Amino acid sequence: VLLGAALIEAAGQAPLARALASSGFADTSRVGGGNPELGSLMARYNREALLAALARYRTSLEDLEQRVRGGDWPGLEQCLSQAQALRPEFL
């Protein structure tokens, strides 16, 4: 819920993101646009696990940002390949 909400907020501040958003954005942000009370309750009762997950997510984003900033295209491709390989485990 929180990741989806953050994605929506970030995209809302970027005109290009608004212009290019399509079904993939709709799928990714669906939960973040849901019931705020339910999201708040989920966070309240799963606080420690949520904080740990947010820290891991922040680390992943920072790693991706550094690879793009540094022009580490092979490293970025490796990260994306790992994500591609891991995704079926969640479907």
Buried (B, 14 or more C-beta within 10 A) or exposed (E): BBBBBBBBEEBEEEEEBEEEBEEEBEEBBEBBEEEEEEBEEBBEEEEEEBEEEBEEEEEEEEBBEEBEEEEBEEBBEEBEEEEEEEEEEEE
